Amino acid sequence: MENESTATILLVEDNIEIASVISEYLEKIGYRVEVAHDGITGLHLAVSKPYDIIVLDLMLPGIDGIAVCRKLRGDAKNSTPLLMLTARDTIEEKLEGLEAGADDYMVKPFELRELDARLRALIRRQRRQMSSETLVVGNLKFDKALLKVSRNGKEISVSPLGLRLLEILMRESPRVVGRAEIEKEIWSDTLPDSDTLRSHMYNLRRVIDKPFDYPLLHTIPGTGYRLADMGPHVSEPDPTPG
C-alpha cells in the first residue's frame, strides 16, 4: 500500500449515498475517512481535527462549500489541501472555488480511481519537505520554511497550490517555464483539464501583481509563464484568466 493512501480524509458531502460510495471505496484502499453531511459540521471538524486532505462538496446545507472554504483559508488560516466536488462545469464556478482557496476540483460524476489519483497527488505535494531557502525575484520574497510571501515588504496570502506554482516560477526565474512542465511537476501524471492551470495562474497574478505598481508574472502566449522583474515600464494585457 502506498503511503498516500494511509492518509486521513475529511469528506463533506450531503448526499448520503454518494458519501457512502466514496468513503467505502477510499477506506477499502487504505484511507481513513471521516464524513460530515453539512457545511457547519464539516467546518467544525476541519478546524478542530488534523486531516491530511479535505474533500468538500460545493452544494451543502447550512453553509455551502465556497463559504466553508473561505472560512478555512481566511478565518482559520487552515492550509490543509482541499479538493472541491461540484456538479457545475463552468469556468466561472471553477474560478469561484479556486479563488475561495480550493487546490483542485472534480466535476460530478467522476471515476473513483481518478479521485484516488487526485488525492494522492495533493498529499504527495503537501508532504514534500520544503527547505529553509528564501527565494527572491525583484521585490518579491518567498520564505519556504515559514511559507510566507511578501512583496515590497507587504505580506501576501497565497493558497497552498499557489505557493507551489510560485516556488517553481521563482526557482526558474527569469526562464520561461512551459505549461506542460508546470503541469507535470504539480500534478504528475494525473493532468487536470486545460482551464485548471490558467485559473491558478490568474489567482496567483491577482495576489502578487494586481495590488502593486507593475507585474512580475508574465504570460508568454503559446509557451508558458515567466516570473521576472522587468521593470515598471513592462506590462501586459490581462483580459482573461491565465
C-alpha positions as CSV (number, residue, x, y, z in Angstrom):
1,M,0.0,0.0,0.0
2,E,1.5,3.4,-0.9
3,N,1.9,6.0,1.8
4,E,-0.6,8.4,0.3
5,S,-3.4,6.0,0.8
6,T,-2.9,5.8,4.6
7,A,-3.9,9.5,4.9
8,T,-6.8,10.8,6.9
9,I,-9.6,12.4,4.8
10,L,-12.5,14.6,5.8
11,L,-15.3,14.1,3.3
12,V,-18.0,16.8,3.4
13,E,-20.9,15.6,1.2
14,D,-24.6,15.9,2.0
15,N,-25.8,13.1,-0.4
16,I,-25.6,10.1,2.0
17,E,-25.5,7.6,-0.9
18,I,-22.6,9.4,-2.7
19,A,-20.8,9.9,0.6
20,S,-21.1,6.2,1.4
21,V,-19.8,5.1,-2.0
22,I,-16.8,7.4,-1.8
23,S,-15.9,6.6,1.8
24,E,-16.3,2.8,1.3
25,Y,-14.1,2.9,-1.8
26,L,-11.4,5.0,-0.1
27,E,-11.4,3.0,3.1
28,K,-11.1,-0.2,1.1
29,I,-7.8,1.0,-0.4
30,G,-6.4,2.2,2.9
31,Y,-7.5,5.7,3.6
32,R,-9.1,6.7,6.9
33,V,-12.3,8.7,6.2
34,E,-14.5,10.8,8.4
35,V,-17.7,12.1,6.9
36,A,-19.8,15.2,7.5
37,H,-23.2,15.8,5.8
38,D,-23.5,19.5,6.1
39,G,-21.2,22.6,6.0
40,I,-21.4,23.6,9.6
41,T,-20.3,20.1,10.8
42,G,-17.7,19.9,8.2
43,L,-16.2,23.3,9.1
44,H,-16.2,22.4,12.8
45,L,-14.3,19.1,12.1
46,A,-11.9,20.8,9.7
47,V,-10.8,23.4,12.3
48,S,-10.8,21.0,15.3
49,K,-9.1,17.9,14.0
50,P,-6.0,17.4,11.8
51,Y,-6.6,15.9,8.4
52,D,-4.2,15.2,5.5
53,I,-6.8,16.4,3.0
54,I,-10.4,17.7,2.8
55,V,-12.9,16.6,0.1
56,L,-15.6,19.3,0.0
57,D,-18.9,19.3,-1.9
58,L,-19.9,22.7,-3.3
59,M,-23.6,22.4,-2.6
60,L,-24.2,21.8,1.1
61,P,-26.9,22.6,3.6
62,G,-26.2,25.1,6.4
63,I,-23.1,26.6,4.9
64,D,-22.1,25.9,1.2
65,G,-18.7,24.7,0.2
66,I,-17.5,28.1,-1.0
67,A,-18.3,29.6,2.4
68,V,-16.6,26.7,4.2
69,C,-13.5,27.0,2.1
70,R,-13.3,30.8,2.6
71,K,-13.7,30.4,6.4
72,L,-11.0,27.8,6.5
73,R,-8.5,29.7,4.4
74,G,-9.4,33.1,5.9
75,D,-10.6,33.0,9.5
76,A,-9.0,29.7,10.5
77,K,-5.8,30.1,8.4
78,N,-6.1,26.4,7.6
79,S,-3.9,25.2,4.7
80,T,-4.9,21.6,4.5
81,P,-5.1,20.5,0.8
82,L,-8.7,20.8,-0.3
83,L,-10.4,19.1,-3.3
84,M,-13.8,20.5,-4.2
85,L,-16.6,18.5,-5.7
86,T,-19.1,20.2,-8.0
87,A,-21.9,19.2,-10.4
88,R,-21.5,22.5,-12.3
89,D,-18.9,22.6,-15.0
90,T,-18.4,26.2,-16.0
91,I,-15.2,28.3,-15.8
92,E,-17.0,30.9,-13.6
93,E,-17.9,28.3,-11.0
94,K,-14.4,26.7,-11.1
95,L,-12.8,30.1,-10.6
96,E,-15.1,30.8,-7.7
97,G,-13.9,27.6,-6.0
98,L,-10.2,28.2,-6.7
99,E,-10.4,31.8,-5.6
100,A,-12.0,30.6,-2.3
101,G,-8.9,28.5,-1.7
102,A,-9.5,25.1,-3.2
103,D,-6.4,23.4,-4.6
104,D,-8.3,21.2,-7.1
105,Y,-11.8,20.3,-8.2
106,M,-13.7,17.4,-9.8
107,V,-16.9,17.6,-11.6
108,K,-19.6,15.0,-10.8
109,P,-20.0,12.3,-11.9
110,F,-16.4,11.1,-11.7
111,E,-14.4,7.9,-11.6
112,L,-13.4,6.8,-8.1
113,R,-9.9,5.8,-9.4
114,E,-9.4,9.4,-10.7
115,L,-10.4,10.7,-7.2
116,D,-7.8,8.5,-5.7
117,A,-5.2,9.7,-8.1
118,R,-6.0,13.4,-7.4
119,L,-5.9,12.8,-3.7
120,R,-2.5,11.1,-3.9
121,A,-1.1,14.0,-6.0
122,L,-2.3,16.6,-3.5
123,I,-1.0,14.6,-0.5
124,R,2.4,14.0,-2.1
125,R,2.8,17.7,-2.8
126,Q,1.8,18.6,0.7
127,R,4.2,16.1,2.3
128,R,7.2,17.3,0.4
129,Q,9.6,18.9,2.9
130,M,10.5,22.5,2.0
131,S,14.0,23.8,2.6
132,S,14.7,26.9,4.5
133,E,15.8,28.7,1.3
134,T,14.3,32.1,0.7
135,L,13.5,32.8,-3.0
136,V,13.8,36.4,-4.2
137,V,12.7,37.9,-7.5
138,G,12.8,41.7,-7.6
139,N,10.8,42.9,-4.5
140,L,9.0,39.6,-4.2
141,K,10.2,37.2,-1.4
142,F,9.2,33.7,-0.6
143,D,10.3,32.2,2.7
144,K,9.8,28.5,2.1
145,A,10.5,27.5,5.7
146,L,7.7,29.8,7.0
147,L,5.6,29.6,3.9
148,K,5.4,33.4,3.9
149,V,5.3,35.6,0.8
150,S,5.8,39.3,0.7
151,R,6.2,42.0,-1.9
152,N,7.8,45.3,-1.2
153,G,7.6,44.4,2.5
154,K,3.9,43.7,2.4
155,E,2.9,40.1,3.4
156,I,0.7,38.4,0.8
157,S,-1.7,35.5,1.4
158,V,-1.2,32.7,-1.2
159,S,-3.1,29.4,-1.5
160,P,-1.1,26.2,-1.0
161,L,-1.1,25.4,-4.7
162,G,-0.2,29.0,-5.4
163,L,2.8,28.6,-3.2
164,R,3.9,25.5,-5.2
165,L,3.5,27.5,-8.5
166,L,5.4,30.4,-7.0
167,E,8.2,28.1,-6.0
168,I,8.6,26.7,-9.5
169,L,8.5,30.1,-11.2
170,M,10.8,31.8,-8.7
171,R,13.3,28.9,-8.8
172,E,13.4,29.1,-12.6
173,S,13.4,32.9,-12.9
174,P,13.9,34.5,-15.3
175,R,13.5,31.4,-17.6
176,V,10.2,30.9,-19.3
177,V,8.6,27.8,-17.8
178,G,6.4,25.8,-20.2
179,R,2.8,24.9,-19.4
180,A,3.5,21.2,-19.7
181,E,6.5,21.4,-17.5
182,I,4.5,23.2,-14.7
183,E,1.6,20.7,-15.0
184,K,3.9,17.8,-14.9
185,E,5.6,19.0,-11.7
186,I,2.3,20.0,-10.0
187,W,0.0,17.1,-11.0
188,S,2.5,14.4,-12.0
189,D,0.7,12.1,-14.5
190,T,-2.8,13.0,-13.4
191,L,-3.2,16.1,-15.5
192,P,-6.2,18.4,-15.0
193,D,-8.3,19.9,-17.7
194,S,-7.0,22.9,-19.7
195,D,-8.6,25.5,-17.5
196,T,-7.0,24.5,-14.2
197,L,-3.5,25.9,-14.6
198,R,-4.9,29.1,-16.2
199,S,-7.2,29.6,-13.2
200,H,-4.5,29.1,-10.7
201,M,-2.2,31.5,-12.6
202,Y,-5.0,34.0,-12.7
203,N,-5.4,33.8,-8.9
204,L,-1.6,34.0,-8.3
205,R,-1.3,37.1,-10.5
206,R,-4.3,38.6,-8.7
207,V,-2.4,38.5,-5.3
208,I,1.2,39.1,-6.3
209,D,0.7,41.6,-9.1
210,K,-2.6,43.4,-9.0
211,P,-2.1,45.4,-5.8
212,F,1.3,46.6,-6.9
213,D,2.7,49.1,-9.4
214,Y,3.9,46.6,-12.1
215,P,3.7,42.9,-12.9
216,L,6.2,40.2,-12.2
217,L,4.3,37.3,-13.6
218,H,4.2,37.4,-17.4
219,T,2.3,35.1,-19.8
220,I,4.2,34.0,-22.8
221,P,1.5,33.2,-25.4
222,G,1.6,29.6,-26.7
223,T,4.6,28.8,-24.4
224,G,4.2,29.3,-20.7
225,Y,5.0,31.7,-17.9
226,R,7.9,33.8,-16.7
227,L,8.3,35.4,-13.3
228,A,10.8,38.2,-13.6
229,D,11.4,41.8,-12.6
230,M,11.3,43.5,-16.0
231,G,10.7,47.0,-14.6
232,P,7.7,49.3,-14.2
233,H,7.5,50.1,-17.9
234,V,6.8,46.5,-19.0
235,S,3.2,45.4,-18.7
236,E,0.9,43.0,-20.4
237,P,-2.8,42.9,-21.1
238,D,-4.7,40.5,-18.9
239,P,-8.3,40.4,-20.3
240,T,-9.0,36.8,-19.3
241,P,-7.9,34.4,-16.5
242,G,-4.4,33.0,-17.2
